[in-house]
């Protein structure tokens, strides 16, 4: 299943403020929607902090960033405060949106197959169309890749 060229799946999720964020809210500017397994874990913290540390480039590109996991609103609040994240985190406790994006399913952890969040990133254009997908993301260097593709798509 490829989402590239298709509208981002319709959704309404709570952010870390407890406010609803919908797929319609992604329209009007470029959006990076990244799915990650768990707040306050090493890889997820590295990824979030990499977006934070590259925030000037994200803003210069006129893009929004949303992190997406099954964690609760309260967990997201603590993660944002601890890491001083300048972007919103969305809570998908039932993995409805994660599944619709293909970011939840079978994966191998420590040599065993388990069901869980597959670290993935989705670049959505101002019309709400998915323009690029990174399935099974490796954290190191990922934010640089995302920003390079974003800048490339904005300046063809």
C-alpha positions in Angstrom: 0.0 0.0 0.0 1.5 3.3 -1.0 0.1 6.6 0.2 2.2 8.8 -2.1 -0.1 10.9 -4.3 -3.1 10.2 -2.1 -4.8 12.4 0.5 -3.6 11.8 4.1 -6.1 9.5 5.9 -8.9 11.4 7.5 -8.4 11.7 11.3 -9.1 13.7 14.4 -6.7 13.1 17.4 -5.9 15.0 20.6 -2.6 16.8 20.8 -0.6 17.4 24.0 -2.9 20.3 24.9 -5.9 18.1 24.7 -7.1 19.9 21.6 -8.4 18.1 18.5 -6.1 18.2 15.5 -7.7 16.9 12.2 -6.4 15.9 8.8 -7.9 19.2 7.6 -5.6 21.1 9.9 -2.6 19.8 7.8 -3.9 21.8 4.8 -2.4 25.2 4.0 1.3 24.3 4.6 3.7 21.5 4.3 3.5 19.0 7.2 5.9 16.4 8.5 3.9 13.7 10.3 6.2 11.3 12.0 5.2 8.1 13.8 7.4 6.9 16.7 7.1 4.1 19.2 7.2 5.7 22.7 7.9 9.0 24.5 11.1 9.2 26.5 12.9 6.2 24.9 16.3 6.6 23.5 15.6 6.5 19.7 12.4 8.5 20.0 14.1 11.2 22.1 16.9 11.4 19.6 14.5 11.8 16.7 12.3 14.4 18.5 15.4 16.4 19.5 16.8 16.3 16.0 13.5 17.9 14.7 13.9 20.4 17.6 17.5 21.1 16.8 16.7 21.7 13.1 13.6 23.8 13.9 15.0 26.9 12.2 15.2 25.0 8.9 11.7 23.5 9.4 10.3 27.0 10.0 12.3 28.5 7.0 10.6 25.8 4.9 7.2 27.0 6.2 6.5 23.4 7.5 4.6 22.1 10.5 5.8 19.0 12.4 3.5 16.6 14.3 4.8 13.5 16.2 2.4 10.6 16.4 2.3 7.7 18.9 0.0 5.7 21.1 1.2 7.6 24.2 -1.4 9.6 26.2 -1.8 13.3 26.2 -0.3 13.5 29.7 2.8 11.5 28.5 3.2 13.8 25.6 3.0 16.8 27.9 5.9 15.5 30.0 8.0 14.6 26.9 7.5 18.0 25.4 8.4 19.8 28.7 11.5 17.6 29.3 12.9 17.9 25.8 11.6 21.5 25.1 10.0 20.4 21.8 8.6 23.3 19.7 6.0 21.1 17.9 2.8 19.2 18.8 2.5 15.5 19.6 -0.6 13.6 18.7 -2.1 10.8 20.8 -3.5 7.7 18.9 -4.1 5.3 21.7 -6.0 2.8 19.6 -3.5 3.1 16.7 -6.4 3.9 14.3 -4.4 6.5 12.3 -1.1 4.7 12.7 -2.7 1.6 11.1 -4.3 3.8 8.3 -0.8 5.2 7.6 0.8 1.7 7.6 2.8 2.7 10.6 1.6 -0.1 12.9 2.0 -3.8 12.4 4.4 -6.7 12.7 8.0 -5.8 13.3 11.0 -7.5 14.8 12.3 -6.3 18.2 15.3 -8.1 19.9 14.9 -11.0 17.5 11.2 -11.5 18.1 8.2 -10.6 16.0 5.9 -8.2 17.8 3.0 -5.9 16.9 3.8 -2.2 17.3 4.5 1.2 15.9 6.8 1.1 12.9 8.9 4.3 12.9 7.8 6.1 9.8 7.6 9.6 8.4 5.1 11.2 6.0 5.5 14.5 4.1 2.2 16.1 3.3 1.8 19.0 0.9 -0.4 22.1 1.5 -3.3 20.4 -0.2 -3.2 17.4 2.2 -1.6 15.0 -0.3 1.1 12.7 0.9 4.2 13.5 -1.2 6.9 11.3 0.4 7.0 8.4 2.8 9.9 7.0 4.8 8.9 3.5 6.1 11.0 1.8 8.7 13.0 4.9 9.6 16.5 4.8 10.9 16.9 7.8 13.3 20.4 8.8 12.5 20.4 11.5 9.8 16.7 11.1 9.2 15.7 14.7 9.8 18.3 15.9 7.3 16.8 13.5 4.7 13.3 14.9 5.4 14.4 18.5 5.1 16.3 17.8 1.9 13.2 16.2 0.3 11.0 19.0 1.6 13.2 21.6 0.1 13.5 19.7 -3.2 9.7 19.3 -3.5 9.2 23.0 -2.7 11.8 24.1 -5.3 11.5 21.7 -8.3 
